[in-house]
């Protein structure tokens, strides 16, 4: 095995180790893991993982209402600035 192959193996092992450490740190901080179920949810940033696999229709409705309120207040601010 030449030096190039050894370098590649070391780099891949370092990458895998970094991913494992990142997953552990995120779990300790209480954040969703890198492959959490909330990743495909467009409102995952709004509920901060509060759904935990439960029925999320109420949480999504609240998130939509907050987003709608924010959009409306921003539109009013832009209208006032003109």
C-alpha positions in Angstrom: 0.0 0.0 0.0 1.4 3.3 -1.1 1.3 6.7 0.6 -1.7 7.9 -1.4 -3.8 4.9 -0.3 -2.9 5.5 3.3 -3.7 9.2 3.1 -7.1 8.4 1.6 -7.9 5.9 4.3 -6.8 8.3 7.0 -9.0 11.1 5.5 -12.0 8.9 5.2 -11.6 7.6 8.8 -11.3 11.3 10.0 -14.5 12.2 8.1 -16.4 9.3 9.6 -15.1 10.2 13.1 -16.1 13.8 12.6 -19.6 12.8 11.6 -20.0 10.6 14.7 -18.7 13.4 17.0 -21.1 15.9 15.3 -24.1 13.6 15.9 -23.2 13.1 19.6 -22.7 16.8 20.2 -26.0 17.6 18.5 -27.8 15.0 20.6 -26.3 16.3 23.8 -27.5 19.9 22.9 -31.0 18.5 22.3 -31.0 19.3 18.6 -32.4 16.9 16.0 -29.9 14.4 14.6 -28.4 14.8 11.2 -30.9 12.3 9.9 -34.0 13.3 11.9 -37.6 12.9 10.6 -38.1 16.6 10.8 -35.7 17.3 7.9 -38.4 17.0 5.3 -40.9 19.2 7.2 -41.0 22.8 6.0 -42.0 23.9 9.5 -39.2 22.1 11.3 -37.6 25.4 12.2 -40.8 26.7 13.7 -41.6 23.9 16.1 -38.0 23.1 17.1 -38.7 19.4 17.2 -41.7 19.7 19.5 -43.7 17.2 17.5 -41.6 14.1 18.4 -43.5 11.9 15.9 -46.9 12.9 17.1 -49.8 14.4 15.1 -48.3 17.7 13.9 -51.4 19.3 12.4 -51.8 21.7 15.3 -48.1 22.6 15.4 -48.1 23.2 11.6 -51.3 25.3 11.9 -49.7 27.4 14.6 -46.5 27.8 12.6 -48.4 28.9 9.5 -50.3 31.5 11.6 -47.1 32.9 13.0 -45.5 33.0 9.5 -48.6 34.7 8.1 -48.6 37.3 11.0 -44.9 38.0 10.4 -45.5 38.4 6.7 -48.4 40.8 7.3 -46.4 42.9 9.8 -43.5 43.1 7.4 -45.8 44.2 4.6 -47.2 46.9 6.8 -43.7 48.1 7.7 -42.8 48.3 4.0 -46.0 50.2 3.3 -45.3 52.6 6.2 -41.7 53.2 5.0 -42.9 54.4 1.5 
